[in-house]
Amino acid sequence: MEQAKKKILHNRPIFYSFLALILSITATRFIFQLNVTYLVLISVALLALVGVLIYFKNFYFLLIIISVMLLGVCLFFIGVKTFEGKEYIGTQVVEARISDDIVNNIGKPEYKLVDVKINGKSESNMYATIYGYGEQLEVGDIITFESEIQNNKLFSLGSFYLSYYRDNAPYLVNVDIDDVQIIGRDFTLDERFRVKVKELLYESMGVENGVTAFAVLFGNTNDISDEVYDTYQNSGILHLLAVSGLNVTFLITLLGYILKLFKVNRWTNFLVCFFVLFIYIYLCGFAPSIVRAGIMGIIFLACSLSGKCYDGLNVLGLAGILTLVFSPLSALDNGFLMSYFCVLGIFTIHPVLSRGLRKFMPKFVADSFSISISSQIMILPFMASFYTNFNLLSFFLNLIVVPLFGIIYPILFVAAVLCVCMPFLDFILVLCGYGLSFVLLCANFFAGTSLVISLKPINAVVSAFMFAFLFSMSQYVMVKWQNRIVILNIFATLMLSFVLVFDFAPIAYKPSILYSYTYGYDMVIFTNSENHSLVVDGAWYNNINNGLNVIGANDVVGHVALNHTLSQKDMENLNSDYYFYNQNLTVYEGCEPLYSGYEYSFGGFAVSTIEYSSELVGLQIVFDDISCFVINDRCYYNLELATFIDALNFDYIIMNETALLFAPFSEEVVLTYANTPNSSQNYKDFGSMLLLLGENDYNLRRVD
């Protein structure tokens, strides 16, 4: 009895081991990045944990936590090492098959290539941007082409690119459609099924409802329009488009009802549900959210079969540990973390919140509200870093659409399976389409309200204290309310202190150049001493935003599309004062062309074109008495042109790999993608780089 009083936390070793595994993998990333601030904070947190466990003489649990954290360090490096591909120099012969993971950008569709062979040898998967308007490629086409191959990096500008890791795609190519030959055609079983279902959905529901239904069934949102995606996001029901616990719950309930009608025994029930869940997880591409939900669903069925008690926290931890053992770097993925912490919020905050709400409303309504609120509060830090908006009315919308979704999804699932064999049942899909139209109508109404707020990214340390604060409110912390209030006040004070430190601490701005290369596109951000920034290229708003966060800048006074354009939506998100573009590019409304012989001055920057033989070869950018040159990748380089540029005496030069083969530069600082004899720093070896500029020199910082 006396020993029980000394316990502070409920005994959930598997769940706490899962948290320790996430912490160790995340901490190792900061070690990998040499982030001193986080290293100090993590070290202090670990010492505090060790001190507490030693004080309570819980050496057994201390040994488990230390062992798990050492495992996490090993898993991180295993995850990084197993992803890395070979480095190929020059043009290679590629043979590969097109999977059904396609992003249909106009003029530049992006494909995931599988069954890849490079120079006849089997290799990992590859992303391919195939531009041009020649013969259209389709799922299952076996293609061959010759191209230079670039290596994808898992970390860039402080962000982790899960898609590279999840798809095991360490390679990237950009190739013209005219250089691609189709030499055969082949499908895997899951691809054939998904393609067939997609065709049925499009034919029965129309494209808009069809792509939504396909996302609801398989979690693939590639074909959803930006307008529909934003509507679901801004209304707070984007989770309906991710296969997760809702899908598994409805599926198990449906299977249980059908099997009960046939009066099968419990062993047959378990085996059928297990088999169907495994097939469904396979068809969904083993996405983290469906893997988590599937494991928890299978364990729930096993507990029901054996008569054992279902321990939600330990089961959640077991699902997480199994996932991380096979896919260690998933611990760095927002989608993975949101999936698990959403359920954690339901297990921890929901009971406390529900008891409070039952004093004012009926039990069913109180439970529904508390589940919606607790899950969304727990994933708020991840939403802030991944999304931009949060709808304060989303709790009410979820009360409407989740029960409706509980009707639509099982019918949609059964109808999709049946219609593959019996197309004449497609009228059921039509009815489901009406239901999805109603959901979109509700989402449009709520997304259009004035209660949609913009979220600001929450620092990782602040997020950790927030989770500790919320967990301290739960039944799993076994202390009296007087002590609980003290604990909550401590975490709240720490949280507020770090908000002040990270978000309001003054920054001494220095002129800087940030060079990055992501998804096959260069990006350069120039920042002057007044903290105004000029962005050249970038291709995507998210990359630009990540770069600005690295610098600590937020005032973009201009964007120049020299080699790559931004989409209309990305331009709106960037909210720059000026947009300029190379006249050889196709751009959107609101951009001003770059004219020869004219200097554009704004925000402390002076931008002008550099021409040679009437051809635009690059930009001259001057700020804080620093002169920079950015190459136009589309021009043809030779020794004469390189000598011409060298004679202009720039301080810093950003060039492509081809140009550097001819470059005679010796005094200038040269940044580029590849390691060549004339480059001062290159992305392949160093990753994204930040140059803090002084009067006569620069300090180089690694930001990946």
Backbone hydrogen bonds, N-H to C=O, Kabsch-Sander energy under -0.5 kcal/mol:
donor,donor_aa,acceptor,acceptor_aa,energy
5,K,1,M,-1.3
6,K,2,E,-0.7
6,K,3,Q,-0.8
7,K,4,A,-1.1
10,H,476,Y,-2.0
12,R,10,H,-1.3
16,Y,12,R,-2.4
17,S,13,P,-2.0
18,F,14,I,-1.8
19,L,15,F,-2.0
20,A,16,Y,-2.2
21,L,17,S,-2.1
22,I,18,F,-2.2
23,L,19,L,-2.6
24,S,20,A,-2.5
25,I,21,L,-2.2
26,T,22,I,-2.5
27,A,23,L,-2.9
28,T,24,S,-2.2
29,R,25,I,-1.4
30,F,26,T,-1.4
31,I,27,A,-2.0
32,F,28,T,-2.8
33,Q,29,R,-1.8
34,L,30,F,-0.6
34,L,31,I,-0.9
35,N,30,F,-2.4
36,V,34,L,-1.1
39,L,35,N,-2.0
40,V,36,V,-2.4
41,L,37,T,-2.0
42,I,38,Y,-2.9
43,S,39,L,-2.2
44,V,40,V,-2.3
45,A,41,L,-2.2
46,L,42,I,-2.4
47,L,43,S,-2.4
48,A,44,V,-2.2
49,L,45,A,-2.2
50,V,46,L,-2.7
51,G,47,L,-2.4
52,V,48,A,-2.3
53,L,49,L,-2.4
54,I,50,V,-2.3
55,Y,51,G,-2.3
56,F,52,V,-2.0
57,K,54,I,-1.3
58,N,53,L,-2.7
59,F,57,K,-1.1
62,L,58,N,-1.9
63,L,59,F,-2.3
64,I,60,Y,-1.8
65,I,61,F,-2.5
66,I,62,L,-2.4
67,S,63,L,-2.3
68,V,64,I,-2.6
69,M,65,I,-2.4
70,L,66,I,-2.2
71,L,67,S,-2.0
72,G,68,V,-2.2
73,V,69,M,-1.9
74,C,70,L,-2.0
75,L,71,L,-2.8
76,F,72,G,-2.1
77,F,73,V,-1.7
78,I,74,C,-2.2
79,G,75,L,-2.8
80,V,76,F,-2.3
81,K,77,F,-2.6
82,T,78,I,-2.7
83,F,79,G,-0.9
84,E,80,V,-1.6
88,Y,86,K,-0.6
92,Q,147,S,-2.7
94,V,92,Q,-0.6
94,V,145,F,-3.1
95,E,117,K,-2.7
96,A,143,I,-2.3
97,R,114,V,-3.0
98,I,141,D,-2.4
99,S,97,R,-0.5
99,S,112,K,-2.1
102,I,100,D,-1.1
103,V,110,E,-2.7
104,N,102,I,-0.6
105,N,103,V,-1.7
108,K,105,N,-0.9
110,E,103,V,-2.8
111,Y,128,A,-3.0
112,K,101,D,-1.2
113,L,111,Y,-0.7
113,L,126,M,-3.8
114,V,97,R,-2.9
117,K,95,E,-3.0
118,I,121,K,-2.7
119,N,93,V,-3.3
119,N,117,K,-0.6
121,K,118,I,-1.5
123,E,116,V,-2.7
125,N,168,N,-1.6
126,M,113,L,-2.1
127,Y,171,Y,-2.4
128,A,111,Y,-2.6
129,T,173,V,-2.6
130,I,109,P,-2.0
130,I,128,A,-0.7
131,Y,129,T,-0.7
131,Y,175,V,-1.5
132,G,107,G,-1.6
140,G,98,I,-2.9
141,D,138,E,-2.0
142,I,184,G,-2.4
143,I,96,A,-2.9
143,I,141,D,-0.6
144,T,181,Q,-2.0
145,F,94,V,-2.0
147,S,92,Q,-2.2
149,I,90,G,-0.6
150,Q,172,L,-2.8
152,N,150,Q,-0.5
152,N,170,P,-2.7
156,S,159,S,-2.2
158,G,703,V,-0.7
159,S,156,S,-2.2
161,Y,154,L,-2.7
161,Y,159,S,-0.5
162,L,160,F,-1.2
164,Y,161,Y,-0.5
165,Y,161,Y,-1.4
166,R,162,L,-4.0
167,D,163,S,-1.9
168,N,165,Y,-1.1
169,A,164,Y,-2.7
171,Y,125,N,-0.8
172,L,150,Q,-2.2
173,V,127,Y,-2.1
175,V,129,T,-2.3
177,I,131,Y,-2.7
179,D,176,D,-1.9
180,V,177,I,-1.4
181,Q,144,T,-2.5
183,I,142,I,-3.0
183,I,181,Q,-0.6
184,G,142,I,-1.0
186,D,140,G,-2.5
192,R,188,T,-2.4
193,F,189,L,-2.0
194,R,190,D,-2.5
195,V,191,E,-2.8
196,K,192,R,-2.0
197,V,193,F,-2.6
198,K,194,R,-2.7
199,E,195,V,-2.2
200,L,196,K,-2.1
201,L,197,V,-2.6
202,Y,198,K,-2.5
203,E,199,E,-2.3
204,S,200,L,-2.3
205,M,201,L,-2.8
206,G,201,L,-0.5
206,G,202,Y,-1.5
210,G,206,G,-2.0
211,V,207,V,-2.8
212,T,208,E,-1.3
213,A,209,N,-2.7
214,F,210,G,-2.3
215,A,211,V,-2.0
216,V,212,T,-2.4
217,L,213,A,-2.0
218,F,214,F,-2.6
219,G,215,A,-2.5
220,N,214,F,-0.5
221,T,219,G,-0.7
224,I,221,T,-1.1
229,Y,225,S,-2.6
230,D,226,D,-2.7
231,T,227,E,-1.8
232,Y,228,V,-2.4
233,Q,229,Y,-2.4
234,N,230,D,-3.4
235,S,231,T,-1.4
236,G,232,Y,-0.6
236,G,233,Q,-0.9
237,I,232,Y,-2.2
238,L,232,Y,-0.6
240,L,237,I,-1.8
241,L,238,L,-2.0
242,A,239,H,-1.3
243,V,241,L,-0.5
248,V,244,S,-2.1
249,T,245,G,-2.9
250,F,246,L,-2.5
251,L,247,N,-2.4
252,I,248,V,-2.9
253,T,249,T,-2.4
254,L,250,F,-2.5
255,L,251,L,-2.7
256,G,252,I,-2.9
257,Y,253,T,-2.1
258,I,254,L,-2.4
259,L,255,L,-3.0
260,K,256,G,-1.8
261,L,257,Y,-1.5
262,F,258,I,-1.1
263,K,260,K,-1.0
264,V,259,L,-1.7
269,N,265,N,-2.3
270,F,266,R,-2.4
271,L,267,W,-2.4
272,V,268,T,-2.6
273,C,269,N,-2.3
274,F,270,F,-2.7
275,F,271,L,-2.4
276,V,272,V,-2.6
277,L,273,C,-2.6
278,F,274,F,-2.3
279,I,275,F,-2.3
280,Y,276,V,-2.3
281,I,277,L,-2.7
282,Y,278,F,-2.2
283,L,279,I,-2.3
284,C,280,Y,-1.6
285,G,282,Y,-1.4
286,F,281,I,-2.5
287,A,284,C,-0.6
291,V,287,A,-2.3
292,R,288,P,-2.5
293,A,289,S,-2.2
294,G,290,I,-2.6
295,I,291,V,-2.6
296,M,292,R,-2.2
297,G,293,A,-2.4
298,I,294,G,-2.5
299,I,295,I,-2.4
300,F,296,M,-2.2
301,L,297,G,-2.1
302,A,298,I,-2.3
303,C,299,I,-2.6
304,S,300,F,-2.2
305,L,301,L,-2.1
306,S,302,A,-2.3
307,G,303,C,-1.8
308,K,303,C,-1.1
311,D,309,C,-0.8
312,G,310,Y,-0.9
315,V,311,D,-2.4
316,L,312,G,-2.5
317,G,313,L,-2.5
318,L,314,N,-2.6
319,A,315,V,-2.5
320,G,316,L,-2.1
321,I,317,G,-2.7
322,L,318,L,-2.5
323,T,319,A,-1.9
324,L,320,G,-2.5
325,V,321,I,-2.2
326,F,322,L,-1.4
327,S,323,T,-2.2
330,S,327,S,-1.9
331,A,328,P,-1.6
332,L,329,L,-1.7
333,D,330,S,-1.8
337,L,333,D,-2.3
338,M,334,N,-3.1
339,S,335,G,-2.0
340,Y,336,F,-1.9
341,F,337,L,-2.9
342,C,338,M,-1.9
343,V,339,S,-1.2
344,L,340,Y,-2.3
345,G,341,F,-2.3
346,I,342,C,-1.4
347,F,343,V,-2.2
348,T,344,L,-2.1
349,I,345,G,-1.7
350,H,345,G,-1.7
352,V,348,T,-0.6
353,L,349,I,-2.7
354,S,350,H,-3.0
355,R,351,P,-1.8
356,G,352,V,-1.4
357,L,353,L,-2.2
358,R,354,S,-2.0
359,K,356,G,-1.0
360,F,357,L,-2.0
361,M,357,L,-1.4
366,A,362,P,-2.8
367,D,363,K,-2.9
368,S,364,F,-2.2
369,F,365,V,-2.6
370,S,366,A,-2.7
371,I,367,D,-2.3
372,S,368,S,-2.0
373,I,369,F,-2.9
374,S,370,S,-2.8
375,S,371,I,-2.0
376,Q,372,S,-1.7
377,I,373,I,-2.5
378,M,374,S,-1.7
379,I,375,S,-1.0
380,L,377,I,-1.0
383,M,379,I,-2.4
384,A,380,L,-2.5
385,S,381,P,-1.3
386,F,382,F,-1.6
387,Y,383,M,-3.4
390,F,453,I,-2.6
392,L,390,F,-0.6
392,L,451,L,-2.6
394,S,391,N,-1.7
396,F,393,L,-0.7
397,L,393,L,-1.9
398,N,394,S,-2.5
399,L,395,F,-1.1
400,I,396,F,-0.9
400,I,397,L,-0.9
401,V,397,L,-2.8
402,V,398,N,-1.9
404,L,400,I,-1.1
405,F,401,V,-3.4
406,G,402,V,-2.0
407,I,403,P,-0.6
407,I,404,L,-1.1
408,I,404,L,-2.5
409,Y,405,F,-2.9
411,I,407,I,-1.3
412,L,408,I,-3.0
413,F,409,Y,-3.0
414,V,410,P,-2.5
415,A,411,I,-2.8
416,A,412,L,-2.5
417,V,413,F,-1.9
418,L,414,V,-2.6
419,C,415,A,-2.8
420,V,416,A,-0.9
421,C,417,V,-0.7
421,C,418,L,-0.9
422,M,418,L,-3.0
425,L,422,M,-2.1
426,D,423,P,-1.6
427,F,424,F,-0.5
428,I,425,L,-2.0
429,L,425,L,-0.5
430,V,426,D,-1.6
431,L,427,F,-1.7
432,C,428,I,-2.0
433,G,429,L,-2.1
434,Y,430,V,-1.5
435,G,431,L,-1.6
436,L,432,C,-2.3
437,S,433,G,-2.1
438,F,434,Y,-1.9
439,V,435,G,-2.0
440,L,436,L,-2.4
441,L,437,S,-2.2
442,C,438,F,-2.4
443,A,439,V,-2.5
444,N,440,L,-2.6
445,F,441,L,-1.8
446,F,442,C,-2.4
447,A,443,A,-2.8
448,G,444,N,-1.3
449,T,446,F,-1.3
453,I,390,F,-2.9
453,I,451,L,-0.6
455,L,388,T,-2.9
463,S,459,N,-2.6
464,A,460,A,-2.1
465,F,461,V,-2.0
466,M,462,V,-2.1
467,F,463,S,-2.5
468,A,464,A,-2.2
469,F,465,F,-2.3
470,L,466,M,-2.4
471,F,467,F,-2.8
472,S,468,A,-1.9
473,M,469,F,-0.6
473,M,470,L,-1.0
474,S,471,F,-1.4
477,V,474,S,-1.2
478,M,8,I,-4.2
478,M,476,Y,-0.7
479,V,477,V,-1.3
484,R,480,K,-2.7
485,I,481,W,-2.4
486,V,482,Q,-1.4
487,I,483,N,-2.4
488,L,484,R,-2.8
489,N,485,I,-2.3
490,I,486,V,-2.0
491,F,487,I,-2.3
492,A,488,L,-2.4
493,T,489,N,-2.3
494,L,490,I,-2.4
495,M,491,F,-2.5
496,L,492,A,-2.4
497,S,493,T,-2.5
498,F,494,L,-2.3
499,V,495,M,-1.7
500,L,496,L,-2.1
501,V,497,S,-2.0
502,F,498,F,-2.7
503,D,499,V,-2.5
504,F,499,V,-0.5
504,F,500,L,-1.2
505,A,501,V,-0.6
509,Y,507,I,-1.0
512,S,527,T,-2.5
513,I,691,L,-1.9
514,L,525,I,-2.4
515,Y,513,I,-0.5
515,Y,689,M,-2.7
516,S,523,M,-2.5
518,T,521,Y,-2.1
521,Y,518,T,-1.5
523,M,516,S,-2.1
524,V,536,V,-2.0
525,I,514,L,-2.2
526,F,524,V,-0.5
526,F,534,L,-2.9
527,T,512,S,-2.3
528,N,532,H,-2.3
531,N,528,N,-2.0
533,S,555,D,-2.6
534,L,526,F,-2.9
535,V,558,G,-2.5
536,V,524,V,-3.0
537,D,535,V,-0.5
537,D,560,V,-2.7
538,G,522,D,-1.5
540,W,538,G,-2.2
544,I,540,W,-1.8
545,N,541,Y,-3.1
546,N,542,N,-2.4
547,G,543,N,-2.3
548,L,544,I,-2.4
549,N,545,N,-2.1
550,V,546,N,-1.8
551,I,547,G,-1.8
552,G,548,L,-2.2
553,A,548,L,-2.0
555,D,531,N,-0.7
556,V,554,N,-0.8
557,V,533,S,-2.1
557,V,555,D,-0.8
558,G,533,S,-1.1
559,H,578,Y,-2.0
560,V,535,V,-2.8
561,A,559,H,-0.5
561,A,580,F,-2.9
562,L,560,V,-1.2
571,M,567,S,-2.2
572,E,568,Q,-1.9
573,N,569,K,-2.2
574,L,570,D,-2.4
575,N,571,M,-1.9
576,S,571,M,-0.5
577,D,556,V,-0.8
578,Y,557,V,-0.7
580,F,559,H,-2.7
581,Y,592,E,-1.6
582,N,561,A,-2.8
585,L,582,N,-2.3
587,V,585,L,-0.6
591,C,588,Y,-1.0
592,E,579,Y,-3.0
594,L,581,Y,-2.1
595,Y,593,P,-0.6
598,Y,595,Y,-1.3
600,Y,607,V,-3.4
601,S,599,E,-0.6
602,F,605,F,-2.0
605,F,602,F,-2.4
606,A,622,V,-1.9
607,V,600,Y,-3.1
608,S,620,Q,-2.1
609,T,598,Y,-0.5
610,I,618,G,-2.8
612,Y,615,E,-2.3
615,E,612,Y,-0.9
617,V,610,I,-2.5
617,V,615,E,-0.6
618,G,610,I,-1.3
619,L,630,V,-2.3
620,Q,608,S,-3.2
621,I,619,L,-0.5
621,I,628,C,-2.4
622,V,606,A,-2.3
623,F,626,I,-2.0
626,I,623,F,-2.0
628,C,621,I,-2.4
629,F,652,Y,-2.1
630,V,619,L,-1.9
631,I,654,I,-2.4
632,N,617,V,-2.6
633,D,631,I,-0.8
635,C,632,N,-1.8
642,A,638,N,-2.2
643,T,639,L,-2.4
644,F,640,E,-2.0
645,I,641,L,-2.2
646,D,642,A,-2.3
647,A,643,T,-1.7
648,L,645,I,-1.3
649,N,646,D,-1.4
651,D,627,S,-2.2
652,Y,627,S,-1.7
653,I,669,V,-2.9
654,I,629,F,-3.0
655,M,653,I,-0.6
655,M,671,L,-2.4
660,L,656,N,-1.4
661,L,657,E,-0.7
661,L,658,T,-1.0
662,F,659,A,-1.4
663,A,659,A,-0.5
669,V,651,D,-2.0
670,V,668,E,-0.6
671,L,653,I,-3.0
671,L,669,V,-0.5
672,T,681,Q,-1.5
673,Y,655,M,-0.5
676,T,674,A,-0.9
679,S,676,T,-1.7
680,S,670,V,-2.0
681,Q,670,V,-1.9
683,Y,672,T,-1.9
684,K,673,Y,-2.7
686,F,682,N,-2.1
687,G,683,Y,-2.4
689,M,515,Y,-2.4
690,L,701,R,-2.2
691,L,513,I,-3.0
692,L,690,L,-0.7
692,L,699,N,-2.9
693,L,511,P,-2.8
693,L,691,L,-0.7
694,G,697,D,-3.1
699,N,692,L,-2.5
701,R,690,L,-2.6
703,V,688,S,-1.6
